[in-house]
Amino acid sequence: MSATEIINELPKRTEAELRAVRRRLLELAAQNEDVALCDQAALEGAAMLVRMEENNARRQCR
């Protein structure tokens, strides 16, 4: 089955089936080192933004 065929079938699936597909895709992505590194970089970037926003909020309260 091609990727196009799979994508075209998705709208026909139930919510439970779509959740199972998402879960499996996440499992496969977690096995890929490049994806894992990108996920880690994204988490670190998000944490940095939170810290920057908190610092900015503290400065504005003074």
N, C-alpha and C positions, 0 to 999 in steps of 0.2 A: 504494500500500500504506500502510495507516495505521500509526501507532506501535504500537498494540495488536497488530496482525498481526505486525509485526516482532518485538516482544517475545515473543509466543507462539511464534514460529519458533525463537528462540534455543536452547532446550533440545534441539532436534532437530539442531543443527549439530555438526560435529566440532570437536575442540580447535583444529585448524589454522584452521578457518573462524572460530571465535570470536576467535582471536588476530588474524586479519586485520580483523575487525570492530572490535576494541579499538584496533588501530593506526590505522584510518581515523577512528574517533571522536576519538582524540587529535590527529590531524592537523587535523581540523575545529575542535576546541577551540582549538588553537594559533593559528588564524586569527582567533579572536574576541578583540578587545582586552580586553574585560571579563574573560574567562577568564584571559588572560595576566596581567593585573594581579592577579587573585585568586591565581594560582599564585605570582607573585612575593611577594605579601604572606605567603602560607603558608610559603614557603621562608625568608623573613626571620624569621618568628615561630618556626619550628623552630630556626633557627640561634641565636636569642636564648635559647630554652629550653636548648639544649645548653650555651651559655656559662654560664647560670645554674646548671645542674646541675654543671658543672665547678667553678665558683667555690664552690658549696656543699660539694662533695667535698673541695676543698682546705682549706676552713675546718674541716671535721670531722677532718681528718688532723692538725691542729696541736694 
